Amino acid sequence: MAPQDLSPPKHGREMARKHHGLAISARVSLGRRRIFARSNSLGFLLLATLVGVCAGVVVSGVSTLSHALHSLLYDIPFRSELSAAELPRGLPLVAIPVAGGLLTALVVHLRRRRGNIVDPIEANALYGGRMSLSDSIWLAVQNLASNGFGLSAGLEAAYTQLSSGIASQLGLKLKLRREDMRLLVGCGAAGAIAAAFGAPLTGAFYAFELIIGTYSTVSLAPVICAVIAATFVSRALSGKAFEIEIGPIGSVTAVDILPALAVGVICAALGILLMIAVVRTERLATSCGMAPWLRPAVGGALVGAIALVTPQVLSARHGAMHLNLETGVALSALLGVFALKALASALTIGALE
């Protein structure tokens, strides 16, 4: 009896060799990209620019989703600002933020990984720029749930977390060195802030001060490439969302710098007071023995009650600021809106922590 031929068919052997060759080609291509990004300054600049493009797309995408939720839930025109809208006073103005608080609590509960989410600052300080992309997506969804339902929280956390998470994953894929990883995460955060406010310099200083933690000539060019790319991409996709017409400016003298310094000191003091209020609110919510899932709903109810006084406290865009600057409201009314907005923000953030 003739022995059976147990070798694979010729067609199968050819397919196996083809797949093996493609795998080798993919590994070689990835290796070349790693070498290009790790040992070539131009390569890292291109990588930083790519991170900036991703940040611009992230900011435009998350912003569009937030506008869509505002339009759907509050029946306002798409792309209009919720905080500048004329909303009817009634039960929906309270019920929608409550629903947003419950949805936020559900998102936090559904997140499978336990422990705190590592933000870009912590990632660069402790973990060499390593961030979890899945955790970043969860935080972005959580942030979008609160902002989209009108709670007084901004989207900057979603912008920076998701953009930095993408940058970190690119760095891990290319096996970048620790310092390069930290710099790339800083580029992601810088691009997110630059795209969110249309301010490249603001994004760059944010990254240098908080994320990267130092100023150096090595980090300057990648960060600048990232913020410029992010700003251009965001404007191309969403337009100029943050723009104030201030009219012609006369000659500026040294004396004119003093009011600017005074405004800076006042804003810093108010920022510190707001942070203290957030911490106190969080401690109060924790000490009262309230269930963690119920806290965001109570915070939403309180924000909705404040919105019955003025809807300008809802969400966190710049519509209320444009409205007040364009109509020229009285100083007392402006201070009242500011105080209520600060209270709503403290309640929102304190209840969500």
TAHUDA-V294368 format. One record per pair of residues at least 6 apart in sequence whose ideal C-beta (glycine too) atoms are under 7 Angstrom apart, sorted by the first residue. I is the first residue (numbers start at 1). J is the second residue. D is the distance in whole Angstrom. If there is no record, write none. Layout:
# TAHUDA-V294368
i/j/d
I/J/D
I/J/D
This chain:
# TAHUDA-V294368
i/j/d
33/174/6
34/174/5
34/175/6
36/43/4
37/43/5
37/44/6
37/47/5
37/174/5
37/176/7
38/176/6
38/177/7
38/180/7
44/180/7
44/222/6
45/221/6
45/222/6
45/225/5
47/170/7
47/184/7
48/184/7
48/187/5
48/222/4
48/225/5
48/226/5
49/225/5
49/226/7
49/229/5
51/167/5
51/170/7
51/184/6
51/187/5
51/188/5
51/191/6
51/226/5
52/187/7
52/191/4
52/225/6
52/226/4
52/227/6
52/228/7
52/229/3
52/230/4
53/229/5
53/233/5
54/163/6
54/166/5
55/163/4
55/188/6
55/191/3
55/192/5
55/195/6
55/226/7
55/230/4
56/191/7
56/195/5
56/229/7
56/230/4
56/233/3
56/234/4
56/237/7
57/233/6
58/159/6
58/162/5
58/163/5
58/192/7
59/159/5
59/192/6
59/195/4
59/196/5
59/234/5
60/234/5
60/237/4
60/238/4
62/140/6
62/144/6
62/155/6
62/158/5
62/159/6
63/155/7
63/238/6
65/144/6
65/148/7
66/144/6
66/147/5
66/148/5
66/155/6
67/78/6
67/79/5
68/78/7
69/148/3
69/149/7
70/76/6
70/82/5
70/148/7
70/315/7
71/77/7
71/78/4
73/96/5
73/149/6
74/82/6
74/85/7
74/87/6
74/150/7
76/82/7
76/85/5
81/317/5
81/318/7
81/319/2
82/150/6
82/314/5
82/315/4
82/317/7
82/319/7
83/311/7
83/312/5
83/314/6
83/315/5
83/317/6
83/319/4
83/320/4
84/319/3
84/320/6
84/322/6
84/323/4
85/311/6
87/93/6
87/311/4
89/308/5
93/304/6
93/307/5
93/308/6
94/301/6
94/304/3
94/305/6
96/149/6
96/150/6
97/149/6
97/150/5
97/151/5
97/300/4
97/303/5
97/304/4
98/297/5
98/300/4
98/301/5
98/304/6
99/149/6
100/145/6
100/146/6
100/149/2
100/150/6
100/151/5
100/300/6
101/151/7
101/296/3
101/297/4
101/299/6
101/300/3
101/351/7
102/296/7
102/297/5
103/145/5
103/149/7
104/142/6
104/145/5
104/146/5
104/296/5
104/352/6
105/293/4
105/296/5
107/138/7
107/141/6
107/142/5
107/145/6
108/142/6
109/293/7
111/138/5
113/135/6
117/135/5
117/139/5
118/127/6
118/131/6
118/132/7
118/135/7
119/161/6
120/160/6
120/161/7
120/164/4
120/185/5
120/189/5
120/211/5
121/210/6
121/211/6
123/129/6
123/130/6
123/131/5
123/168/7
123/185/6
124/182/5
124/185/6
124/186/7
124/211/6
124/212/7
124/213/7
128/178/4
128/181/6
128/182/6
129/168/6
129/171/6
129/181/3
129/182/4
129/184/7
129/185/4
130/168/6
130/172/7
131/164/6
131/165/5
131/168/4
131/185/7
133/165/5
133/166/7
133/169/5
136/161/5
136/162/5
136/165/3
137/162/7
139/157/7
139/158/7
139/161/5
140/158/4
140/161/6
140/162/5
143/153/7
143/155/6
143/157/5
143/158/4
144/158/6
146/153/5
146/348/7
146/352/6
147/153/5
147/154/7
147/155/5
147/315/6
147/316/6
150/314/4
150/315/6
151/300/6
151/303/6
151/348/5
152/303/6
152/313/5
152/314/7
152/316/6
152/341/7
152/344/4
152/345/5
152/348/4
153/316/6
153/348/5
153/349/6
154/316/4
156/193/7
156/196/6
159/192/4
159/196/5
160/189/5
160/192/5
160/193/7
163/188/4
163/189/6
163/191/6
163/192/4
164/185/5
164/188/4
164/189/5
166/188/6
167/184/5
167/185/5
167/187/6
167/188/3
168/181/7
168/185/5
170/184/7
171/180/7
171/181/4
171/184/5
176/184/7
182/212/6
183/212/6
183/219/5
183/222/6
185/211/6
186/207/4
186/211/4
186/212/4
186/219/7
186/223/6
187/207/7
187/222/5
187/223/6
187/226/4
189/206/7
189/207/5
189/211/5
190/203/4
190/204/5
190/206/6
190/207/3
190/223/5
190/226/5
190/227/5
191/203/6
191/226/4
191/227/6
191/229/7
191/230/3
192/230/7
193/202/6
193/203/4
193/206/5
194/200/5
194/202/7
194/203/3
194/227/4
194/230/5
194/231/5
195/230/4
195/231/6
195/234/4
197/242/5
198/231/6
198/235/7
198/240/6
198/241/7
198/242/5
200/227/4
200/228/6
200/231/5
203/227/4
204/223/5
204/224/6
204/227/5
207/223/5
208/215/5
212/219/6
242/318/6
244/325/7
274/342/5
274/345/7
274/346/7
277/342/7
277/346/4
278/346/5
278/349/5
278/350/5
281/346/5
281/347/6
281/350/3
282/350/4
282/353/5
285/295/5
285/350/6
285/351/6
290/298/7
295/351/5
296/351/5
296/352/5
298/351/6
299/347/5
299/348/6
299/351/3
299/352/7
302/347/5
303/313/7
303/344/5
303/347/6
303/348/6
306/313/5
306/340/5
306/343/7
306/344/5
307/313/6
307/314/5
309/340/6
310/337/6
310/340/6
312/320/4
312/337/5
312/341/7
313/340/5
313/341/5
313/344/4
320/337/7
324/334/6
324/337/7
